[in-house]
Amino acid sequence: MPKRRRQARIPTPAWERPRGAIGSRILGRGGQFYGAVAIAMLIAVALGIIGYAFLSDYIEKQRRPGSTAIQVEEKNFRLDYFSNRLKMYVGQSGGQGTDPSQQITALTSVSAQIIGEEIVRRFADEMKVSVSDEELKSALATRLGITADDKNFDVVFQQELERSRLTEKDYRDMVRASLLADKVRAELSAKIPKTAESVRYRQILVSAQDAAQQIRDQLAGGADFAALAKEKSLDTETKDSGGDAGWTPRGALDPSFEELVFALEPKDLTNIPVTQGVYVVEMLEKSADRAIDESQKGNLGARAFQDWVEEKKKSLKIVDNMATDGDADKIRWALERAYRG
C-alpha cells in the first residue's frame, strides 16, 4: 500500500507568531503604563542631578579653605589664612560688630594689609633694610607681652599660634613684614624736605550736604566761622579751635581732599564730601615754601610710605577675591568664620 505523502508545513509569518510571556506583558501595556515609566525615569535623572549637585557642593566646601583669597604674582594666600587674619583684625578693632559697613571696612583693611605686607617683603631690600633674627624674636616677644629671653617664650608663642590659628611661618612672616614696613617708613621719612608748600585753613564737619548748605547760608549772612565751628562741627580735633586746622604741608592730607584744599585761595569757601559727612572749608593763608613742623613729619612719612606701596603695586599682578566686587561665596565664608567661628 503506498505511503501517504505528509503535507508540507507552511511557516507562520513573524508578525503572526505568538509573543513570549514577558514581551506580551510589556508590549501589551497601554499608554498610561509607558507614561508612568517615563515619569519614573525623569525622577531618577532629576535625583541624580540633585545628588551630583550636593556632592559637588560638598567637595567645594571641603576644598574652599585651601582656595585662593589673594594672589600676588606667584604667591597665593589661602582663604582660611585670610579668615584668620580677618578674625584677628576684628578682635583688635574692639569687637565683632555685625554692621555691614564695618564688615566691608574690615575686609578692605585686611586685604590691604596682606597685599602691603607682601609688597614690603618683596621690595624692602631696594631700600636697603632687613630684619635680623634677634629683631624678629624681640618683636614677637613684645606682641606676646614677654621678653625675648623669657624661658616660657616657646610655650607662650605656641599658645598664640593656637589662638590666632596661623602657622608659625605665617605668623613670623606677618611680624617680619611689620618690622620691614617700619624701617621703610623711617627711610622715607628721613628724605622729607625741611620746607614744603603749605596752607592754613579752617573747617566745619557736618553730616550731609543740606547741613553744609545751611552753614554756607549762615556764613553768607555774616555769621562767624569760628563760632559756628564750635557750635556745629562734628570734627573733635578742630572744633574747640574754631575749626582752625593749622599749617599743613602738601603731602600730609588724603590726596583727593588735599587737591581740593590746595586749589583754594585765601577767603575762598568750598564744600568737600568725605566718608564722615561734608566739610565746609575756608582758606586762610598759603605759603609756597614754609618750614615743616616736626609734628607733621609723621603724617608725611605715612603718606610717603603709602605712595611707595601703591607705586610698587602697579608692577605686580594682583588678584583680590576678597574685594567688594570679588568672589561672593569666599567673602561670605570668611565673614562667617571671622565673626561667628
C-alpha positions, 0 to 999 in steps of 0.5 A: 500500500503506498505511503501517504505523502505528509503535507508540507508545513507552511511557516507562520509569518513573524508578525503572526507568531505568538509573543513570549510571556514577558514581551506580551506583558510589556508590549501589551501595556497601554499608554498610561503604563509607558507614561508612568515609566517615563515619569519614573525615569525623569525622577531618577535623572532629576535625583541624580542631578540633585545628588551630583549637585550636593556632592559637588557642593560638598567637595567645594566646601571641603576644598574652599579653605585651601582656595585662593583669597589673594594672589600676588604674582606667584604667591597665593594666600589661602582663604582660611589664612585670610579668615584668620587674619580677618578674625584677628583684625576684628578682635583688635578693632574692639569687637565683632560688630555685625554692621555691614559697613564695618564688615566691608571696612574690615575686609578692605583693611585686611586685604590691604594689609596682606597685599602691603605686607607682601609688597614690603617683603618683596621690595624692602631690600631696594631700600636697603633694610632687613630684619635680623633674627634677634629683631624678629624674636624681640618683636614677637616677644613684645606682641606676646607681652614677654621678653625675648629671653623669657624661658616660657617664650616657646610655650607662650608663642605656641599658645598664640599660634593656637589662638590666632590659628596661623602657622608659625611661618605665617605668623613670623612672616606677618611680624617680619613684614611689620618690622620691614614696613617700619624701617621703610617708613623711617627711610622715607621719612628721613628724605622729607624736605625741611620746607614744603608748600603749605596752607592754613585753613579752617573747617566745619564737619557736618553730616550731609550736604543740606547741613553744609548748605545751611552753614554756607547760608549762615556764613553768607549772612555774616555769621562767624566761622569760628563760632559756628565751628564750635557750635556745629562741627562734628570734627573733635580735633578742630572744633574747640579751635574754631575749626582752625586746622593749622599749617599743613604741608602738601603731602600730609592730607588724603590726596583727593581732599588735599587737591581740593584744599590746595586749589583754594585761595585765601577767603575762598569757601568750598564744600568737600564730601568725605566718608564722615559727612561734608566739610565746609572749608575756608582758606586762610593763608598759603605759603609756597615754601614754609618750614615743616613742623616736626609734628607733621613729619609723621603724617608725611612719612605715612603718606610717603610710605603709602605712595611707595606701596601703591607705586610698587603695586602697579608692577605686580599682578594682583588678584583680590577675591576678597574685594567688594566686587570679588568672589561672593561665596569666599567673602561670605565664608570668611565673614562667617568664620571671622565673626561667628567661628 
